[in-house]
Amino acid sequence: MAASHGFVGSRSHRTVLLTVTCLGQFMVLLDNTIVGAALPDMQHRLHTQLTGLQWIVDAYVLLVAMLLTSGGIFADRFGRKRVYLSGVVVFTVASVLCSLAPSVGWLVAGRVLQGIGAAALSPASLALLAAAYPVPQERVRAIGLWAGFSGIGLAAGPVAGGVLTDAFGWPAIFLVNLPIGVVLLLVGLRSLEETRNPGAPAIDIPGTVLSVLGVGALTYGLIEGGARGWTSPMILGSFTAAIILLAAFVAVEARHSAPMLPLRLFRQRLFPVSNTAMVVVGFALMGSSFFFSQFFVYVQGNSILRAGLQTLPVSLAMVAVSPFAGHLAARYGFRIVVTTGLALAGLGLLALGMVHADTGYGNVWWRLGVIGTGFALTLSPLTGAAIQAVSPQEGGLASGVSSTTRQIGAVLGVAVLGAIVRTRQSGGASFETGLNSAFVAAGAITLATAVFTGLWLARSEPAERSVAPQRSPHPDAVTTSDEASAKSR
């Protein structure tokens, strides 16, 4: 790959750039958690069922998962400033459209546009930052600030969502992006310098299209199966289409000169094992957090504002623990830290599956904290393990794949756990019972993965280059992968 055409500006200029890139990523991460707090109000005001709520979340995550890698390459080839500001515009306009949506269908369409904007904005923001800080030590510090500040959006989401929804209704959670987007656009146009890498690989258009369609068809079958019937022609057809499309994706990737998913990476055991575990992390974390606010509102009868506050232990634990996960992995090895994290998260989810309508919050918050702590211990080390499995030149690629697998897991988690709840309800069980079954299922899968990684995650010498960059304090957005990707450019 050709050397990146970057720049080194004045200290004040780089400070402005750091602020702009941090604020952009903050907006993306805020959107990840603020929506969850508003789901009960969306269900009430839009007169939708659980299926509609699943699409509101998964439409966004699916597009981010499938377009993230292409967004980074697009920024390198056509200009990081241009792609970043384009992402800001798309994300902001989409947020306004979401706030004005008169129905679930329009809201889902707006969420699709938001996902496209986020997939451009997020990797471009980190690429801009990496180009402005060519000295490795300065770059690490800048990226640490970027990850730490933007990660505040994760913790702020539930509280902001609860406050805004309680005071103004769910449209307000999207309108909060409008002033942020306008500021980013005005300041970015004046202060950002254009950088690009003409030697960046071509975008894998066939692979991208097939992956979006394949995972989309699978998601459709999982979300709609409970409502339409698992043996209905539409659902069976969607599963069949998913199999055909994903098989075609594998075939295309095997022949493509610059595939978005190089299959040769999976020849090293560490790579497929770490990415399998990452799928489960996304599955269990996003799938379970989808129901947190709904549990506090529908099962325990709390207000939306209070529910938003009650979900905080998960994100606060992740913000507090994530910065140390890479260092722990560097000292004790990937296997110990990842296995411990998955075991903690799995036990926390199993414990959460035992709570009921009359369970006091004093006996609930610690379960959420254990879940957040467990998953925080897994994210950075798993990405570091994937990076260590490949050559140094492919570190950014491996990290991008790791982020994509986590996002795919998130898509499937919302779909599958939602299907469990809906299936239990269709059998006559209460929503509370359905939630308990979903949490227990997520916990059991996470614990099984802990055993799997404990047995198969190769013991390695986790060099600092593999784990030190992975200091993202959040689960769902894309900092861990993008940071490594930007550093590899």
C-alpha positions as CSV (number, residue, x, y, z in Angstrom):
1,M,0.0,0.0,0.0
2,A,1.3,3.4,-0.8
3,A,2.3,5.7,2.0
4,S,-0.5,7.9,3.3
5,H,-0.4,11.5,2.1
6,G,-0.9,13.2,5.4
7,F,0.0,16.5,7.0
8,V,1.4,17.8,10.3
9,G,-0.4,21.0,11.3
10,S,0.2,23.4,14.1
11,R,-0.7,22.4,17.7
12,S,-3.8,24.5,17.7
13,H,-4.9,23.1,14.3
14,R,-4.4,19.6,15.5
15,T,-6.4,20.4,18.7
16,V,-9.3,21.5,16.6
17,L,-9.0,18.4,14.4
18,L,-9.0,16.2,17.5
19,T,-12.1,17.9,18.9
20,V,-13.9,17.6,15.6
21,T,-13.1,13.9,15.2
22,C,-13.9,13.1,18.8
23,L,-17.3,14.9,18.6
24,G,-18.2,13.0,15.4
25,Q,-17.5,9.7,17.0
26,F,-19.3,10.8,20.1
27,M,-22.4,11.4,18.0
28,V,-22.2,8.0,16.5
29,L,-21.8,6.3,19.9
30,L,-24.5,8.3,21.5
31,D,-26.9,7.0,18.9
32,N,-26.0,3.4,19.7
33,T,-27.3,3.6,23.3
34,I,-29.8,6.5,23.2
35,V,-32.2,4.6,21.0
36,G,-32.5,1.7,23.5
37,A,-33.9,4.1,26.1
38,A,-36.6,5.3,23.7
39,L,-37.8,1.9,22.5
40,P,-40.8,1.7,24.9
41,D,-42.0,5.1,23.8
42,M,-41.5,4.2,20.1
43,Q,-43.6,1.1,20.6
44,H,-46.4,3.0,22.3
45,R,-46.5,6.1,19.9
46,L,-45.9,4.2,16.7
47,H,-48.2,1.4,17.6
48,T,-45.7,-1.3,16.7
49,Q,-44.8,-4.7,18.1
50,L,-41.5,-6.2,19.1
51,T,-40.7,-7.0,15.4
52,G,-40.8,-3.3,14.6
53,L,-38.5,-2.4,17.4
54,Q,-36.0,-5.1,16.2
55,W,-36.0,-3.5,12.7
56,I,-35.4,0.0,14.2
57,V,-32.2,-1.3,15.8
58,D,-31.0,-3.8,13.3
59,A,-31.5,-1.6,10.2
60,Y,-28.8,0.7,11.6
61,V,-26.4,-2.0,12.9
62,L,-26.6,-4.1,9.7
63,L,-25.6,-1.2,7.4
64,V,-22.7,-0.2,9.8
65,A,-21.5,-3.8,9.9
66,M,-21.5,-4.4,6.2
67,L,-20.2,-1.0,5.0
68,L,-17.6,-0.1,7.7
69,T,-14.6,-1.6,5.9
70,S,-15.7,-0.1,2.6
71,G,-16.1,3.3,4.3
72,G,-12.5,3.2,5.5
73,I,-11.2,2.3,2.0
74,F,-13.4,4.9,0.4
75,A,-12.0,7.6,2.7
76,D,-8.5,6.6,1.9
77,R,-9.1,6.7,-1.9
78,F,-11.3,9.8,-2.3
79,G,-10.3,12.0,0.7
80,R,-10.8,11.6,4.4
81,K,-12.1,15.1,4.9
82,R,-14.6,14.7,2.1
83,V,-15.9,11.3,3.3
84,Y,-16.0,12.4,6.9
85,L,-18.1,15.5,6.2
86,S,-20.3,13.6,3.8
87,G,-20.9,11.1,6.6
88,V,-21.7,13.9,8.9
89,V,-24.2,15.3,6.5
90,V,-25.9,12.0,5.8
91,F,-26.0,11.0,9.5
92,T,-27.5,14.4,10.5
93,V,-30.1,14.6,7.7
94,A,-31.0,11.0,8.4
95,S,-31.4,11.9,12.1
96,V,-33.9,14.7,11.2
97,L,-35.8,12.3,9.0
98,C,-36.0,9.8,11.8
99,S,-37.4,12.4,14.1
100,L,-40.1,13.2,11.6
101,A,-41.0,9.6,10.8
102,P,-44.8,9.1,10.9
103,S,-44.5,5.3,11.0
104,V,-42.1,2.4,11.7
105,G,-41.4,1.9,8.0
106,W,-40.2,5.5,7.6
107,L,-38.2,5.3,10.8
108,V,-36.4,2.1,9.6
109,A,-35.6,3.9,6.3
110,G,-34.1,6.8,8.3
111,R,-32.1,4.3,10.4
112,V,-30.7,2.8,7.2
113,L,-29.4,6.2,6.1
114,Q,-28.0,6.8,9.6
115,G,-26.1,3.5,9.2
116,I,-24.6,4.6,5.9
117,G,-23.6,7.9,7.4
118,A,-22.0,6.3,10.4
119,A,-20.1,3.8,8.2
120,A,-18.5,6.7,6.4
121,L,-18.1,9.1,9.3
122,S,-16.5,6.8,11.9
123,P,-13.5,5.3,10.0
124,A,-12.8,8.6,8.2
125,S,-12.6,10.4,11.6
126,L,-9.9,8.1,12.8
127,A,-8.1,8.2,9.5
128,L,-8.0,12.0,9.7
129,L,-6.6,11.8,13.2
130,A,-3.9,9.2,12.3
131,A,-2.8,11.4,9.4
132,A,-2.5,14.4,11.6
133,Y,-0.3,12.6,14.2
134,P,2.4,10.8,12.3
135,V,4.6,10.3,15.4
136,P,3.6,7.0,16.9
137,Q,3.7,8.2,20.6
138,E,1.6,11.3,19.8
139,R,-0.8,9.2,17.7
140,V,-1.4,6.8,20.6
141,R,-2.1,9.6,23.0
142,A,-4.5,11.3,20.5
143,I,-6.3,8.1,19.8
144,G,-6.6,7.4,23.5
145,L,-8.3,10.8,23.9
146,W,-10.4,10.1,20.9
147,A,-11.6,6.8,22.3
148,G,-12.1,8.1,25.8
149,F,-14.0,11.2,24.9
150,S,-16.1,9.5,22.2
151,G,-16.8,6.7,24.6
152,I,-18.6,9.1,26.9
153,G,-21.4,8.8,24.4
154,L,-21.9,5.3,25.4
155,A,-22.5,6.2,29.0
156,A,-24.5,9.3,28.2
157,G,-26.9,7.6,25.9
158,P,-29.2,5.9,28.4
159,V,-29.5,9.0,30.6
160,A,-29.9,11.4,27.6
161,G,-32.4,9.1,26.0
162,G,-34.4,8.8,29.2
163,V,-34.5,12.5,29.9
164,L,-35.3,13.5,26.3
165,T,-37.9,10.8,25.8
166,D,-39.6,11.5,29.1
167,A,-39.7,15.3,28.4
168,F,-40.4,15.5,24.6
169,G,-41.0,12.0,23.3
170,W,-38.8,9.7,21.2
171,P,-38.2,12.1,18.2
172,A,-36.1,14.2,20.5
173,I,-33.3,11.6,20.7
174,F,-32.7,12.0,17.0
175,L,-33.0,15.8,16.9
176,V,-30.1,16.1,19.4
177,N,-27.8,15.1,16.5
178,L,-28.8,18.2,14.5
179,P,-26.8,20.9,16.4
180,I,-23.9,18.5,16.7
181,G,-23.9,17.8,13.0
182,V,-24.2,21.5,12.0
183,V,-21.3,22.4,14.3
184,L,-19.1,19.6,12.9
185,L,-19.9,20.6,9.3
186,L,-19.2,24.3,9.8
187,V,-16.0,23.8,11.7
188,G,-14.9,20.9,9.6
189,L,-15.2,22.8,6.3
190,R,-12.9,25.5,7.7
191,S,-10.4,23.6,9.8
192,L,-9.9,20.1,8.3
193,E,-7.2,19.5,5.8
194,E,-7.7,16.9,3.0
195,T,-5.6,13.7,3.2
196,R,-5.8,10.6,1.1
197,N,-4.0,7.4,0.1
198,P,-4.0,6.9,-3.6
199,G,-2.6,3.4,-3.2
200,A,-5.6,2.2,-1.1
201,P,-7.2,-1.0,-2.5
202,A,-10.3,-0.9,-4.6
203,I,-13.6,-1.3,-2.9
204,D,-15.0,-4.9,-3.2
205,I,-18.4,-4.0,-4.6
206,P,-19.6,-7.5,-5.4
207,G,-18.6,-8.7,-1.9
208,T,-20.2,-5.8,-0.2
209,V,-23.5,-6.2,-2.1
210,L,-23.6,-9.9,-1.5
211,S,-22.8,-9.6,2.2
212,V,-25.5,-6.9,2.8
213,L,-28.1,-9.0,0.9
214,G,-27.1,-12.3,2.5
215,V,-27.0,-11.1,6.1
216,G,-30.1,-8.9,5.5
217,A,-32.1,-12.0,4.2
218,L,-31.0,-14.0,7.3
219,T,-32.0,-11.1,9.6
220,Y,-35.4,-10.8,7.9
221,G,-36.1,-14.5,8.4
222,L,-35.1,-14.4,12.1
223,I,-37.1,-11.2,12.9
224,E,-40.2,-12.0,10.9
225,G,-40.3,-15.7,11.6
226,G,-42.1,-15.4,14.9
227,A,-44.8,-13.3,13.3
228,R,-45.3,-15.0,10.0
229,G,-44.5,-18.6,11.1
230,W,-41.2,-20.3,10.8
231,T,-42.5,-22.7,8.1
232,S,-44.2,-20.0,6.0
233,P,-43.0,-19.7,2.3
234,M,-41.7,-16.2,2.9
235,I,-39.5,-17.2,5.9
236,L,-38.3,-20.4,4.3
237,G,-37.5,-18.4,1.1
238,S,-35.6,-15.8,3.1
239,F,-33.4,-18.4,4.8
240,T,-32.8,-20.1,1.4
241,A,-31.9,-16.8,-0.2
242,A,-29.5,-16.1,2.7
243,I,-27.7,-19.4,2.2
244,I,-27.4,-18.9,-1.6
245,L,-26.2,-15.3,-1.2
246,L,-23.7,-16.1,1.5
247,A,-22.4,-19.0,-0.4
248,A,-22.0,-16.7,-3.4
249,F,-20.2,-14.2,-1.2
250,V,-17.7,-16.9,-0.1
251,A,-17.2,-17.9,-3.8
252,V,-16.6,-14.3,-4.9
253,E,-14.3,-13.6,-2.0
254,A,-12.2,-16.6,-2.9
255,R,-11.6,-15.3,-6.4
256,H,-11.4,-11.5,-5.8
257,S,-7.9,-9.9,-5.9
258,A,-8.7,-7.5,-3.0
259,P,-11.6,-9.1,-1.1
260,M,-13.3,-7.4,1.8
261,L,-12.9,-10.7,3.7
262,P,-9.7,-12.6,2.7
263,L,-10.5,-16.2,3.4
264,R,-6.8,-17.1,3.8
265,L,-6.8,-15.3,7.1
266,F,-8.9,-18.1,8.6
267,R,-6.1,-20.6,8.1
268,Q,-4.5,-19.6,11.3
269,R,-6.5,-21.0,14.2
270,L,-6.2,-17.9,16.3
271,F,-8.0,-15.8,13.7
272,P,-11.2,-17.9,13.3
273,V,-11.4,-18.6,17.0
274,S,-11.1,-15.0,18.1
275,N,-13.6,-13.9,15.5
276,T,-16.1,-16.6,16.5
277,A,-15.9,-15.3,20.0
278,M,-16.3,-11.8,18.8
279,V,-19.6,-12.8,17.0
280,V,-20.9,-14.1,20.3
281,V,-19.8,-10.9,22.2
282,G,-21.8,-8.8,19.7
283,F,-24.7,-11.3,19.8
284,A,-25.0,-11.4,23.6
285,L,-24.2,-7.8,24.4
286,M,-26.4,-6.1,21.8
287,G,-29.1,-8.7,21.9
288,S,-29.5,-8.5,25.7
289,S,-29.1,-4.7,25.9
290,F,-31.9,-4.4,23.4
291,F,-34.3,-5.5,26.2
292,F,-32.8,-3.7,29.2
293,S,-35.1,-0.6,29.1
294,Q,-38.1,-2.8,28.1
295,F,-37.5,-4.9,31.2
296,F,-37.5,-2.0,33.5
297,V,-40.5,-0.3,31.8
298,Y,-42.8,-3.2,30.9
299,V,-41.9,-5.8,33.6
300,Q,-41.1,-3.6,36.6
301,G,-43.4,-0.7,35.6
302,N,-40.8,2.1,35.9
303,S,-40.8,5.3,33.9
304,I,-38.7,5.7,30.8
305,L,-36.4,8.2,32.5
306,R,-35.8,5.9,35.5
307,A,-35.3,2.9,33.2
308,G,-32.6,4.9,31.3
309,L,-30.8,5.5,34.6
310,Q,-31.1,1.9,35.7
311,T,-29.3,0.6,32.6
312,L,-26.2,2.7,33.4
313,P,-24.2,0.0,35.3
314,V,-23.5,-1.8,32.0
315,S,-22.0,1.1,30.1
316,L,-20.3,2.6,33.2
317,A,-18.6,-0.7,33.8
318,M,-17.4,-0.9,30.2
319,V,-16.1,2.6,30.2
320,A,-14.2,2.0,33.5
321,V,-12.8,-1.5,32.6
322,S,-12.1,-1.3,28.8
323,P,-9.0,0.9,29.0
324,F,-7.3,-1.8,31.2
325,A,-8.3,-4.9,29.1
326,G,-5.5,-4.5,26.6
327,H,-2.9,-4.2,29.3
328,L,-4.2,-7.2,31.2
329,A,-4.0,-9.2,28.0
330,A,-0.5,-8.1,27.4
331,R,0.5,-9.3,30.8
332,Y,-1.5,-12.5,31.2
333,G,-2.3,-13.5,27.6
334,F,-5.4,-13.4,25.5
335,R,-6.8,-16.7,26.6
336,I,-7.0,-16.0,30.4
337,V,-8.5,-12.5,30.0
338,V,-11.0,-13.4,27.2
339,T,-12.1,-16.6,29.0
340,T,-12.5,-14.7,32.3
341,G,-14.5,-11.9,30.6
342,L,-16.8,-14.3,28.7
343,A,-17.4,-16.3,31.9
344,L,-18.3,-13.2,33.9
345,A,-20.6,-11.9,31.2
346,G,-22.3,-15.3,30.8
347,L,-22.8,-15.6,34.6
348,G,-24.2,-12.1,34.7
349,L,-26.7,-12.8,31.9
350,L,-27.8,-16.0,33.6
351,A,-28.3,-14.1,36.9
352,L,-30.2,-11.4,35.0
353,G,-32.5,-14.2,33.7
354,M,-33.5,-14.9,37.2
355,V,-34.9,-11.4,38.0
356,H,-38.7,-10.7,38.2
357,A,-41.1,-7.9,38.4
358,D,-40.8,-7.7,42.2
359,T,-36.9,-7.9,42.3
360,G,-35.5,-4.8,43.9
361,Y,-33.0,-2.7,41.9
362,G,-30.5,-3.3,44.7
363,N,-30.5,-6.9,43.5
364,V,-30.4,-6.0,39.8
365,W,-27.7,-3.4,39.2
366,W,-24.8,-5.6,40.2
367,R,-25.9,-8.1,37.6
368,L,-25.7,-5.4,34.9
369,G,-22.3,-4.3,36.2
370,V,-21.0,-7.9,36.0
371,I,-22.2,-8.1,32.4
372,G,-20.5,-4.8,31.4
373,T,-17.3,-5.8,33.2
374,G,-17.2,-9.2,31.4
375,F,-17.7,-7.9,28.0
376,A,-15.3,-5.0,28.5
377,L,-12.6,-7.6,29.2
378,T,-13.2,-9.3,25.9
379,L,-13.4,-6.7,23.2
380,S,-9.8,-5.3,23.0
381,P,-8.1,-8.7,23.6
382,L,-10.1,-10.4,21.0
383,T,-9.3,-7.8,18.4
384,G,-5.6,-8.0,19.5
385,A,-5.7,-11.8,19.1
386,A,-7.1,-11.4,15.6
387,I,-4.3,-8.9,14.7
388,Q,-1.6,-11.1,16.2
389,A,-2.8,-14.0,14.0
390,V,-1.7,-12.2,10.8
391,S,1.3,-10.4,9.5
392,P,2.0,-6.8,10.8
393,Q,1.0,-5.4,7.3
394,E,-2.4,-7.0,7.6
395,G,-3.2,-5.7,11.1
396,G,-5.7,-3.1,10.0
397,L,-7.4,-5.6,7.8
398,A,-7.7,-8.2,10.6
399,S,-9.0,-5.5,13.0
400,G,-11.6,-4.5,10.5
401,V,-12.8,-8.1,10.1
402,S,-13.0,-8.3,13.9
403,S,-15.2,-5.2,14.1
404,T,-17.4,-6.5,11.3
405,T,-17.9,-9.9,13.0
406,R,-18.9,-8.1,16.2
407,Q,-21.5,-6.0,14.4
408,I,-22.8,-9.1,12.6
409,G,-23.2,-10.7,16.0
410,A,-25.1,-7.7,17.2
411,V,-27.5,-7.9,14.2
412,L,-28.1,-11.6,14.9
413,G,-28.4,-11.0,18.7
414,V,-31.3,-8.6,18.4
415,A,-33.0,-10.9,15.8
416,V,-32.5,-14.2,17.6
417,L,-33.2,-13.1,21.2
418,G,-36.2,-11.2,19.9
419,A,-37.4,-14.4,18.2
420,I,-37.0,-16.3,21.5
421,V,-39.2,-13.7,23.3
422,R,-41.8,-13.7,20.6
423,T,-41.9,-17.5,20.4
424,R,-42.4,-17.8,24.1
425,Q,-45.2,-15.3,24.0
426,S,-46.9,-17.0,21.1
427,G,-46.9,-20.2,23.3
428,G,-48.8,-18.3,26.0
429,A,-45.9,-17.2,28.2
430,S,-45.7,-13.6,29.6
431,F,-43.3,-11.0,28.3
432,E,-41.3,-11.4,31.6
433,T,-40.9,-15.1,31.0
434,G,-39.9,-14.5,27.4
435,L,-37.2,-12.0,28.6
436,N,-35.9,-14.4,31.2
437,S,-35.6,-17.1,28.5
438,A,-33.7,-14.7,26.2
439,F,-31.2,-13.6,28.9
440,V,-30.6,-17.2,29.9
441,A,-30.1,-18.2,26.3
442,A,-27.6,-15.4,25.8
443,G,-25.8,-16.3,29.0
444,A,-25.6,-20.0,28.1
445,I,-24.2,-19.2,24.7
446,T,-21.6,-16.8,26.2
447,L,-20.6,-19.4,28.8
448,A,-20.2,-22.1,26.1
449,T,-18.0,-19.7,24.2
450,A,-15.9,-19.1,27.3
451,V,-15.2,-22.8,27.4
452,F,-14.5,-22.8,23.6
453,T,-12.0,-20.0,23.8
454,G,-10.4,-21.5,26.9
455,L,-9.8,-24.7,25.0
456,W,-9.0,-23.3,21.5
457,L,-7.7,-19.8,21.8
458,A,-4.0,-20.4,21.2
459,R,-1.7,-19.3,24.0
460,S,0.5,-16.6,22.5
461,E,2.9,-13.9,23.4
462,P,0.6,-10.9,23.2
463,A,2.9,-8.1,22.0
464,E,2.1,-4.6,22.9
465,R,1.4,-3.7,19.2
466,S,-1.5,-6.2,19.2
467,V,-3.3,-5.1,22.3
468,A,-2.2,-1.6,23.3
469,P,-4.0,0.2,20.5
470,Q,-7.3,-1.5,21.5
471,R,-8.4,1.0,24.1
472,S,-11.9,1.7,23.0
473,P,-14.2,2.0,26.0
474,H,-17.3,0.9,24.2
475,P,-18.8,-2.2,22.6
476,D,-20.7,-1.2,19.6
477,A,-19.2,1.2,17.7
478,V,-16.1,0.8,15.7
479,T,-13.2,2.3,17.4
480,T,-11.2,-0.8,18.1
481,S,-11.1,-1.9,14.5
482,D,-10.8,1.6,13.0
483,E,-8.0,2.6,15.3
484,A,-5.9,-0.4,14.2
485,S,-6.9,0.1,10.6
486,A,-5.8,3.8,10.7
487,K,-2.5,2.9,12.3
488,S,-1.7,0.4,9.7
489,R,-2.1,2.9,6.9
